[in-house]
Amino acid sequence: MEMPDERALEFKARVFKVLGDPNRLRIVDFLRDGERCQCEIIPMLDQSQPTVSRHLRLLEEAGLVRSRRDGNRMLYQVVDEGVFEIVDILGDDLMRILSHGLMSKLAPI
């Protein structure tokens, strides 16, 4: 079996690291309906503008979202529907299986 390219592994790890924050997952999920203004994302997260800007910047730097200016508004959208596939791969069945394994390791014997 051939080992994956080191750069590819680093890239994947960075994507998962960026998506590893619940607030950034909320933003990605919020963008499922299409392009949204930062002014809509801030109240949805109920966080300060600088905090939301940081989350959006990290998502953009990872190549998961893109932005465009429309007048004085910043609009964001997911770059490709495949981003949702990454998030959705951890569906209910897999979460149940994984949580069962985790709980058995945490449970006292």
C-alpha positions as CSV (number, residue, x, y, z in Angstrom):
1,M,0.0,0.0,0.0
2,E,1.4,3.4,-1.0
3,M,1.7,6.0,1.7
4,P,-0.2,9.3,1.0
5,D,1.9,12.3,0.0
6,E,3.0,14.3,3.0
7,R,1.8,17.6,1.7
8,A,-1.7,16.0,1.0
9,L,-1.8,14.8,4.6
10,E,-0.8,18.2,5.9
11,F,-3.5,19.8,3.8
12,K,-6.2,17.4,5.0
13,A,-5.1,17.9,8.6
14,R,-5.4,21.7,8.2
15,V,-8.9,21.4,6.8
16,F,-10.0,19.1,9.7
17,K,-8.4,21.4,12.2
18,V,-10.3,24.4,10.8
19,L,-13.5,22.4,10.8
20,G,-12.8,21.2,14.3
21,D,-14.4,24.3,15.8
22,P,-18.2,24.1,16.5
23,N,-18.6,27.8,15.5
24,R,-16.9,27.3,12.2
25,L,-19.1,24.2,11.6
26,R,-22.1,26.4,12.4
27,I,-21.0,28.9,9.8
28,V,-20.5,26.2,7.1
29,D,-23.9,24.8,7.9
30,F,-25.4,28.3,7.8
31,L,-23.9,28.8,4.3
32,R,-25.8,25.7,3.0
33,D,-28.6,28.0,1.7
34,G,-26.1,30.0,-0.3
35,E,-24.2,33.2,0.1
36,R,-24.7,35.1,3.3
37,C,-23.6,38.5,4.6
38,Q,-21.3,38.7,7.6
39,C,-24.0,40.8,9.2
40,E,-26.3,37.7,9.1
41,I,-23.6,35.4,10.5
42,I,-22.8,37.5,13.5
43,P,-26.2,37.3,15.2
44,M,-26.6,33.6,14.2
45,L,-23.4,32.8,16.2
46,D,-24.2,35.4,18.9
47,Q,-20.5,36.4,19.0
48,S,-18.7,39.7,18.5
49,Q,-17.8,40.9,15.0
50,P,-14.0,40.4,15.5
51,T,-14.6,36.8,16.6
52,V,-16.8,36.0,13.7
53,S,-14.3,37.7,11.3
54,R,-11.6,35.5,12.7
55,H,-13.6,32.3,12.1
56,L,-14.4,33.5,8.6
57,R,-10.8,34.3,7.9
58,L,-9.7,30.9,9.0
59,L,-12.3,29.2,6.8
60,E,-11.2,31.4,3.9
61,E,-7.5,30.7,4.4
62,A,-8.2,27.0,4.4
63,G,-10.0,27.4,1.0
64,L,-13.4,26.3,2.4
65,V,-15.2,29.6,1.8
66,R,-14.7,32.7,-0.3
67,S,-15.8,36.2,0.2
68,R,-16.8,39.2,-2.0
69,R,-17.6,42.8,-1.2
70,D,-20.9,44.2,-2.2
71,G,-20.9,47.9,-1.3
72,N,-20.2,47.9,2.4
73,R,-21.2,44.3,3.0
74,M,-19.0,41.2,3.0
75,L,-20.6,38.2,1.5
76,Y,-19.4,34.6,2.1
77,Q,-20.2,31.3,0.4
78,V,-18.8,27.8,0.5
79,V,-16.4,27.3,-2.4
80,D,-17.8,23.8,-3.4
81,E,-20.6,21.6,-2.3
82,G,-17.9,19.0,-1.4
83,V,-17.4,21.0,1.8
84,F,-20.8,19.9,3.0
85,E,-19.9,16.2,2.1
86,I,-16.9,16.5,4.4
87,V,-19.1,17.8,7.3
88,D,-21.9,15.3,6.6
89,I,-19.7,12.2,6.5
90,L,-20.1,12.1,10.2
91,G,-23.7,11.2,10.1
92,D,-26.0,9.9,12.9
93,D,-25.0,6.3,12.4
94,L,-21.3,6.9,12.4
95,M,-21.6,9.3,15.4
96,R,-23.5,6.6,17.3
97,I,-20.8,4.0,16.5
98,L,-17.9,6.4,17.4
99,S,-19.6,7.7,20.6
100,H,-20.2,4.1,21.7
101,G,-16.5,3.3,21.3
102,L,-15.5,6.4,23.1
103,M,-17.9,5.8,26.0
104,S,-16.7,2.2,26.4
105,K,-13.1,3.6,26.8
106,L,-14.3,6.2,29.4
107,A,-16.5,3.9,31.4
108,P,-15.0,2.4,34.5
109,I,-14.5,-1.3,34.5
